[in-house]
Amino acid sequence: MTTLPLSRRHFIRSSASGGLAAVLASGVSPAFLRAQAGKPEGKLGIALVGLGGFSTASIAPEVKSTQNVYLAGVVTGNAEKGRAWAKEHGFPEKNVYSYDTFDRIAENKDIDVVHIVLPNGMHAEYSVRAARAGKHVMCEKPMAISSSECRIMIDACKKAGVLLGINYRLHFEPHHLKMMELAREKTYGAVKAISADFSWKRGDNKPWLLDRKLAGGGAAFDTGVYPIQAACYIAGETPIRASGVATSTRDVYRTAGIEETMAYTLEFPGGVVAQCRASYAYAGHQFTVSAESGTFACTVPPTGGSVFGQSARGQPNRKQVVLPKNEIFKAEDTLQLAVLHDRFADSIRQKTAFACPGEMGLRDALILESVYASVAQGGKVVPVKS
């Protein structure tokens, strides 16, 4: 089994290579979920794997607002931090695990769901280990750094009889749901074109984003998944062809062998074309759909917000939808991660399909692979594999 250093600084810089292979070779037997006795108000217990900024600022504050789950434990390379989390969030210190002791989570009746909040290159290993421990898995996006790893994760969760979900929170966000509805019902006629951009000016935070083994790629692997998602849920299809152009203006990206900016085009069976962008060079959030008789867009209201951004620090991230003739659709902004976890818990309890399963993460990984294949071939249009 992979042993990780206790220092998170070293942890995020360490290579993920070999970790998943070690898990697959270990032969750990799947455990079965225990009875739900003693849970607060009958809620499902969640353990967060990785206590970086996203867990701290976004997930933990919103779990408090959920109806169906509660924070039951953590997995961290910093024992002192784990004890502080236990004290702050009211779970016993026995529910604090290190990366070495992670597999013992199988014995813990408090924990039903494991949320993988690690660098991309470690998603597969810890998802498989969680499944083999008999825990349902919520995994951050992108699902993994390759389609082959995605398939391994799906197979492991099916074998263990646990549910696998990917954090595609915007499938539950009211403004994005409105965009989907307008496209699906052809309110302004059939959709003809999509334009989406989710970019941020990256500073020196998250150094693992410059490690290809941990990140998988550059901006396209980071925020670029969101335009892919937007294109697919507006078109209502999976693209059949893709092309991409990757550029970098800074040596730090060239040295790391990853792109600073990715511009990519997705072509869908019905003729819809999506022009997408993701970049670390500038801040840009844009999501526009052109239909036969009008254009509609998810935008940032005057009070601020983000088209694709998540809620944070227990506060909603504001959005609005601009309709033709500049009419504004405004719904109540939600705590996106709270809704995500509640819907995942609903699916677990009711034994129903989750809206964002592992197969959706696999689809997006295949699209990304086609985009990168196009870049390697000088921008040539390449088919999207299935």
N, C-alpha and C positions, 0 to 999 in steps of 0.2 A: 504494500500500500504506500502511496506517496506520502512522504513526511515533509511538512512545510515548516519553515522557521517561524518562531513565535513573533518576531518583529514584523508588523504589517508593512513597514517600509521595504524589508527584504522580500516579503511575501508578494507584493505587487510587482516586484521586479524579477521574480523567479520565473523560470521557464515552465510552461505547462506541458511540455513534451514528455511523454512517457506516463503521465498520470492516469489517463483513461485506459491505456493498455494494461497498466498494473491492476486497475480495478477489474477489468474484464477477465484477467488471468487469475484473480484471487479466489473465485468460486464462492463468494459470500452468498449464503442462501437467503432468499427473500423472506422477510418477516410479514406477519399479518397484523393489521391494525387492531389495537386493543379496544375494549369497550370505552364508551365516552363518559364514564362515571367521573363525577367530581369537577366537571368543566363549569366555569362561570356561566350561568344562565344557559347552559347547554351549548356553548360556543365551541368551535374547533380551535385548537391551539396551533399557532404558527411559530416556527423558529426561523430567524433570519441568518443566512450564511454569509458573513461579511458585514462589517460595521463601518463602512466608509460613509461618505457624505450623503449618498442617496438613501441609505438605510436610516441615517440619523435625521436628515432634514425632511425627508419625504415620506418614507414608509411608516416609521414608528409613530409619528404624530397622527397619521390618518387611521392606523389600526385602532386607536382609541375611539374613533368615530363610527366604527363598524357595528353592525347588528349581529353578525354571525361568527366572528373570529376574535381572538385576543392574542396578544404577544405572550408566548409561553416559554420562549428560550432563544438563545443565540449561539452562533458558532463564530469564534474569533481567534486570531493569533495573539491577542493581548488579554491575558487572564484578568489583569486589573480592570481593563475596560469592561470585560464581561461581567465582573462583579458589580461594577457601577451601573451597568444596564439592568441587572437583576434588581438592584435596590430601587432604581428610578421607576422601573416598569412593573414591579411587584411580582416577579416570578422567582422561584427558589434558585439558589446558586447551583444546585445539582443539575439545573437545566442549562448551564453554561458549558459549552463544549469547545475544545480546541480542534484544529484540523487533524491532529493525530487521533483524538478520541471520537471523532465524528460518527463513526459507525455504531458506537454504543447508543446512539439516539434510537435505535431499534427497540431498546428496552424501556423507553420513556413513554408512559401512557398519556402524559400531558400534551405531547406533540403529535399532531396529525398531518400538518402541512409544512414542508420546507421550502422557503423562498430563497432561490439562489441569486445572490447579489454580489457576484464575483467578476473579475475580468473575463471577457468573452471566451478566451481560450481555456477556461476552467469550468465553463458551464456543463459540458458533457460529463466530465469526471464526477462532479458532485451531484448532478442529477441522477446518474446511474447509481451512485452510492446511496442517495436518499431513497430511490425506488427499492433497492435491495434491502433497505431498512424498513420497508413497508410504509413509507410516507408518501403522501401526494406531493407533487412537485409543481411549484410555480417558478418559472425561469425567466430571468430578464432577457430582453432582446439585445442583440441578435441571438437567436437560440443557440447557435454554436458557430465555430469558424469554418465549418465545412458541411456539406450536405450529408457526407458519410457519418459524421458525428451526430447529426440530427437523427438519422435513421437508427443509430445505436441507442440514443435516448428514448425514442419512441418504442423500440423493441423492449428495452429494459422495463419501461413503465407498464407496457402491456403484459409482460411476463409476470410482473409483481402484482398486477391487478390494481394499480394506482392510477390516478388521473394526472395527466401532464398538461399544464397550461403555460402559455407564453404571455408576458406582460405587454399586451397590445391594448392598453387602457383606453385608447380613443374609440374603441368599438362600443364603449359605454358612455361616452361623453356627449351631452345633448346637442351641441352644435355640429359635431361631426356626424352624429346620427341624422340630423336635419339634412346635411349635405348628401348623405346616402339616400335618404328618402326622396329628395328632389331628383336625384339621378335615376333611382329605381322606378319611380312613378312617372318619369318623363314630364315633370311639371312644366318645363320649358322646352319640351321636345327631346329628342334623342341626344345624348352626350356625344360630342364630336372630338373634343380635345381637353387635356388636363395639364395643368402646370403646377408644380409643387417644389418648394425649396425649404429646407430646414438646415440652416447654417449658424455657426456660432464662432466667435473669434476666440480661439483657444489660447490660453496663456500657458503657464508652466504647471498647472494642476493636472492631476491624473497622469503621472509619467508613464504608466503602463500603456497608454494610448499610442506611445511611440515604440512599443515592442510588438513587432508583427506576430510573434507567437502567442501573445496574450490578447492583442486587439483583433487580429485576423486581417486587418486592412486599415485604411485611413478613414476619412470622413464618411465614405460610403457605408462602412461597417458600423459607424457610430450613429449619426443622425440620418444617414441615407436610407435606413430601413423605413422611416416614417413616410417619405414620399412614395416608396414602393407600396406600402400599405394603403395610402390614400388612393393611388392609381388603381389598385386592385379592387378596393371596395366601392369606388365610383364606377369603374367600368363593369364591375360584376363578373369579371373574368380573370383568368390567369394569362399574362402576356405570352405570346408565342415567339417573339424575337426581341432582342435587346442590343443596344450599342452603347459605348461609353468612351469618354475622353477624360483622362486624368492629368492634372497639372499640379505643380508645386512651385511656389515663389520663394520658399525659405529652405536653406540647406538642412535644417533639422529634419524635415520630412524626406528630403532626398537621401540623406544619410541613413535614415530608418527604413528606407525602401517602401514607404507608404505615401499615398496621395494626400495633398492638402485640400484639393478640390476635385470633385467628380461631377461631371455633367453627363447624364445618361438618358437614353430614350427607350421607352417601352412600347411595343406594338401589340395590340390586342386582336383577337380573332374577328371581332365585329368591326374593325377599322379604326377604333379609337387609338389615338397616339398620346402618350404622356411624356412631357418634357420635365425632367427632374434634376435637382441639384442638391449637393451637400458639400459644405466647405468649412474649413477651420480659419479661412482668411478674412471672413466678414460675418456680420450678424444679419441674417435674412430669414424671415418667416413668411411664406406665401403659399396659398392654396386656392387656385382658381379653376373653375370648370366652365367650359364653353359648350352650350347646347344650341339646338337649332334656332330657338327663338329668344335666347337671352343668356347672359353670363351671371353666375353666382359664385360667391367666394366666402371662405372662412377667413376672417381678418381680426386684427387686434382693435378693440374699442379705444376711444380717446383716453380712457382712464388707465390704459396699459394692459399688458398681458402677453400671450404668445399663442400663435396659431396651433402649434404642435406641442407646446410645453406642458409639463405636468404641474399639478398643484404642489405647493411646498410649504413647509413649516405650518401645516394645518390650515393654510389659506388657499382658496380656489385660484386657479389661473384663468383670467378672464378671456372670453372669446365672443365673437358675434358672427352672424352670417349676413352678408350684404346681397340682397336680391336685385333683380333688374329694376330699373327706375329708382335705384338707391334706397329701396325699402330695407329696413333692418329687422332681422329676426333675432331676438335675444331670449335665451332661456336661462334658467337659474344655473349658475356655475357650480360644479360639483367638486368634491374631493375625489379625484379620479382613482387613486389607489385604494381608497376605502370601498368604492363601488366595485372595483375589480375583485378585491378579496371577498366581498359579500357574494358576488355572482359565482365566483369559483367555489365557495362553500356551498352555495345552493346546488350546484352541479354535483358536488361530492355527495351531499345528503340525499338528493333526489335521484342519483345515479343516472343523470342525463348528460348529454354532450355539452362540453364547454364551448363558448363562442370562438375562442382563440386557442385551438389545440396545437399539439406538437406538429401535426401535419401542415398547419399554416406557417409555422416557423420553418419547416423544411422547404415549403414552396418559396419562401422569401430567400432562403439560402441558395436555392437553385437559380433564382433570378440574379442574385448578387454574383454567383459564379459565372453566369453568362455575361454580365457587365464587365467583369474582370477579364474574361476570355476575349471580349471585344477589344479592350484596351491593349491586351498583349498582341492583337492582330492589327494594330493601327487604327482602331475605330470601326472595323468591319462589323456589319450586322451579323449576329450569330443567333441560332435558335436557342430557346429556353428549354432545357431538358426537364423531363418529368420523372 
